[in-house]
């Protein structure tokens, strides 16, 4: 295992350029968010060009060169999919294009989203059918690629273990697993002990990760809470908080996971930039001791 960081977190920490920020934090890997126009942030802005289009060969080559020059690897692409998009074909085409770009750049995995439109109005089985059908079609369209998909436990639907179990069983592909966010099941309101049990259950199918933490009052840590209960108040730096990442990492190790732990400190807005950067460095140093 190794450490990485999300591109948005680097900018939120106060850095003007991704490569500069990643290196200053003592890391060497980054997750890049892919917008619907197929663009990602440049690692090194050159001649005012801050974004690169993954569907343009020249831009892909420029991104690969920036990785080589900076020593910063791309651990994953991140997509904000909506697999219940009324224009299903356009949604799948965007995802397939991104997978081909990932393959060309040797990016091993793409984070995809569990959140979808109208999920609150559909029964569990129907929601599983919609997402599973889209993922099966996407994996079939890209069967020649080695790129994998990690659906994040994100939002209400994605943090329902029943939804995830049914989805993974329905698709039944070695190329599909989870982007296991260490804070989101706790955000969902599950008691802390149940969060560890969920980690252990899904560790064998983890393809990628996001790492965050929350510090709730001691008296409610083992209680089920409303979804998102006072998250803005209690979200905290990764190396603080209730979630013991040594346990999280040990479960991933036991399951054979070897990819990145991707820093996603969402408490960053509570601090001024110098402290934001210190919190990320301290979190990285703490996590490093668990690897």
C-alpha positions in Angstrom: 0.0 0.0 0.0 1.0 3.6 -0.5 -0.5 7.1 0.1 -2.2 9.4 -2.3 -4.4 12.5 -2.2 -7.4 13.9 -4.1 -6.8 16.8 -6.4 -9.5 19.0 -4.9 -7.9 18.5 -1.4 -4.5 19.7 -2.7 -6.1 22.9 -4.0 -8.2 23.4 -0.9 -5.0 23.1 1.2 -3.8 26.2 -0.5 -1.5 25.0 -3.2 -1.5 26.7 -6.6 -0.4 23.6 -8.6 -1.0 19.9 -8.0 2.5 18.6 -8.5 3.9 21.2 -6.2 1.3 20.3 -3.5 1.7 16.6 -3.7 5.5 16.8 -3.4 5.3 19.3 -0.5 3.0 16.9 1.4 5.6 14.2 1.0 3.4 12.1 -1.4 3.9 10.8 -4.9 0.4 9.9 -6.1 -2.9 11.7 -6.9 -6.5 11.0 -7.8 -7.8 13.2 -10.6 -11.4 14.2 -11.0 -12.7 13.8 -14.6 -15.3 16.4 -15.6 -18.1 15.7 -18.1 -16.1 17.6 -20.7 -13.5 14.9 -20.4 -10.9 17.2 -18.8 -8.8 16.9 -15.7 -6.5 19.3 -13.9 -3.0 19.6 -15.2 -0.3 18.6 -12.7 1.9 21.4 -13.9 0.1 24.3 -15.5 2.0 25.3 -18.6 1.5 28.5 -20.7 -1.7 29.2 -18.8 -3.2 25.8 -19.6 -4.7 24.5 -16.4 -6.8 21.6 -17.8 -6.1 18.7 -20.1 -8.6 16.8 -22.3 -8.3 13.0 -21.9 -9.7 12.4 -25.3 -7.0 14.4 -27.1 -3.8 12.5 -27.6 -1.6 15.5 -27.3 -3.1 16.3 -23.9 -2.8 12.7 -22.7 0.9 12.8 -23.7 1.3 16.1 -21.9 -0.2 14.6 -18.7 2.1 11.6 -19.0 5.1 13.9 -19.4 4.0 15.9 -16.4 3.8 12.8 -14.3 7.3 11.8 -15.4 8.7 15.2 -14.8 7.2 15.7 -11.3 7.4 12.1 -10.1 3.7 12.1 -9.3 1.7 9.1 -10.4 -2.1 9.0 -11.0 -3.5 6.4 -8.7 -7.1 6.7 -10.0 -9.6 8.8 -11.9 -12.7 10.0 -10.1 -16.1 10.2 -11.9 -19.4 11.7 -10.6 -21.6 9.3 -12.5 -25.4 9.2 -12.5 -26.3 5.7 -13.7 -30.0 6.6 -13.7 -29.3 9.5 -16.1 -32.3 9.7 -18.6 -29.6 9.8 -21.4 -28.2 6.4 -20.4 -26.1 6.0 -23.5 -24.4 9.3 -23.0 -23.6 8.4 -19.4 -22.1 5.1 -20.4 -20.2 6.6 -23.3 -18.5 9.1 -21.0 -17.5 6.4 -18.6 -16.2 4.2 -21.4 -14.1 7.1 -22.8 -12.6 7.6 -19.4 -11.8 4.0 -19.1 -10.0 4.0 -22.4 -8.0 7.1 -21.4 -7.1 5.4 -18.1 -5.9 2.4 -19.9 -3.7 4.6 -22.2 -2.2 6.3 -19.1 -1.8 3.1 -17.1 -4.3 4.4 -14.4 -5.5 1.2 -12.8 -8.9 2.1 -11.4 -11.8 4.6 -11.7 -13.9 5.7 -8.8 -17.6 5.7 -9.8 -20.5 7.0 -7.8 -23.3 5.1 -6.2 -25.5 8.2 -6.0 -28.1 8.4 -8.8 -31.1 10.5 -9.6 -34.5 9.5 -8.2 -33.0 6.9 -5.9 -35.2 8.0 -3.0 -38.3 7.1 -5.0 -37.3 3.6 -6.1 -37.3 0.3 -4.2 -33.9 -1.4 -3.4 -34.2 -4.1 -6.0 -35.0 -1.7 -8.8 -32.1 0.6 -7.8 -29.7 -2.4 -7.8 -31.0 -3.4 -11.3 -30.5 0.0 -12.7 -26.9 0.4 -11.5 -25.9 -3.2 -12.1 -27.3 -3.1 -15.6 -25.3 0.0 -16.4 -22.1 -1.4 -14.9 -22.4 -4.7 -16.7 -22.9 -2.9 -20.0 -19.9 -0.7 -19.3 -17.6 -3.6 -18.3 -18.8 -5.5 -21.5 -17.9 -2.5 -23.7 -14.5 -2.3 -22.2 -13.7 -6.0 -21.8 -10.3 -5.6 -23.5 -9.1 -3.2 -20.8 -7.5 -4.0 -17.5 -9.0 -0.9 -15.9 -11.1 -1.6 -12.8 -14.1 0.2 -11.2 -14.5 1.1 -7.6 -18.0 2.2 -6.7 -17.8 4.4 -3.7 -19.9 4.0 -0.5 -21.2 7.5 -1.1 -24.6 9.0 -0.2 -27.5 7.2 1.3 -27.7 4.4 -1.3 -24.0 3.8 -1.4 -23.7 3.4 2.4 -26.4 0.7 2.5 -24.6 -2.6 2.8 -27.6 -4.4 1.4 -27.4 -2.3 -1.8 -23.7 -2.9 -2.2 -24.0 -6.7 -1.6 -26.8 -7.0 -4.1 -25.0 -4.9 -6.7 -21.7 -6.7 -6.5 -23.5 -10.1 -6.6 -25.5 -9.1 -9.6 -22.6 -7.7 -11.7 -20.3 -10.5 -10.5 -17.1 -9.2 -12.1 -13.5 -9.2 -10.9 -13.2 -5.7 -12.4 -15.8 -4.2 -10.1 -15.3 -3.5 -6.4 -15.4 -0.6 -4.0 -13.8 2.7 -3.4 -14.0 2.1 0.3 -14.4 5.5 2.0 -13.3 5.1 5.6 -15.6 7.9 6.9 -18.8 7.5 4.9 -20.3 4.5 6.6 -19.8 6.4 9.9 -21.4 9.5 8.3 -24.3 7.3 7.3 -25.1 6.9 11.0 -23.9 3.3 11.6 -22.5 2.6 15.1 -18.7 2.6 15.1 -18.5 -1.2 15.8 -20.7 -1.9 12.9 -18.5 0.3 10.7 -15.5 -2.0 11.4 -17.7 -5.0 10.6 -18.7 -3.5 7.3 -15.0 -2.7 6.5 -14.1 -6.4 7.2 -16.9 -7.7 5.0 -16.1 -5.6 2.0 -12.2 -5.5 2.3 -11.8 -8.4 -0.2 -13.4 -6.3 -3.0 -11.7 -3.0 -2.4 -10.2 -1.4 -5.6 -9.4 2.1 -4.3 -10.0 4.1 -1.1 -10.8 7.6 0.3 -9.7 8.4 3.8 -11.4 10.8 6.2 -12.5 10.9 9.9 -15.2 12.2 12.2 -15.1 12.8 16.0 -18.5 12.4 17.6 -19.2 12.8 21.3 -18.3 9.5 23.1 -21.9 8.8 24.2 -23.2 8.5 20.6 -20.3 6.7 18.9 -21.9 3.3 19.3 -25.5 4.5 18.6 -27.2 4.6 15.2 -27.6 8.3 14.2 -29.5 10.2 11.5 -27.8 10.2 8.2 -25.1 12.9 8.1 -25.7 13.9 11.7 -23.9 17.2 12.3 -21.2 16.2 9.9 -19.9 19.8 9.4 -19.5 20.2 13.1 -17.7 16.9 13.9 -15.7 16.1 10.7 -12.0 16.2 11.8 -8.5 15.7 10.5 -7.7 12.1 9.4 -5.2 11.4 12.2 -7.8 12.4 14.9 -11.4 11.2 15.2 -13.1 8.0 16.1 -12.2 5.8 13.2 -9.1 3.8 14.0 -7.3 3.7 10.7 -4.9 1.1 12.0 -7.8 -1.3 12.1 -9.0 -0.2 8.7 -5.5 -0.7 7.2 -5.0 -4.1 8.9 -8.3 -5.3 7.4 -7.2 -4.2 3.9 -3.8 -5.8 4.4 -5.4 -9.1 5.5 -7.6 -9.0 2.3 -4.5 -8.5 0.1 -5.2 -4.9 -0.9 -2.0 -3.3 -2.3 -3.1 0.1 -3.8 -3.4 3.6 -2.4 -4.9 5.2 0.7 -6.2 8.4 -0.7 -6.4 11.4 1.6 -9.7 13.2 1.6 -9.7 15.4 4.7 -13.1 17.2 4.6 -12.4 19.1 7.8 -10.0 21.3 5.7 -12.3 24.3 5.7 -12.1 24.6 9.5 -8.5 25.7 9.3 -6.2 28.3 7.7 -4.0 27.0 4.8 -0.8 26.4 6.9 -2.7 24.2 9.4 -4.5 22.5 6.5 -1.2 21.5 5.0 0.2 20.4 8.4 -2.9 18.3 9.1 -2.4 16.5 5.8 1.3 15.9 6.5 0.5 14.6 10.0 -2.2 12.3 8.7 0.2 11.0 6.0 2.9 10.3 8.6 0.4 8.5 10.9 -1.0 6.4 8.1 2.6 5.5 6.9 3.2 3.8 10.2 0.3 1.4 9.5 1.5 0.3 6.1 
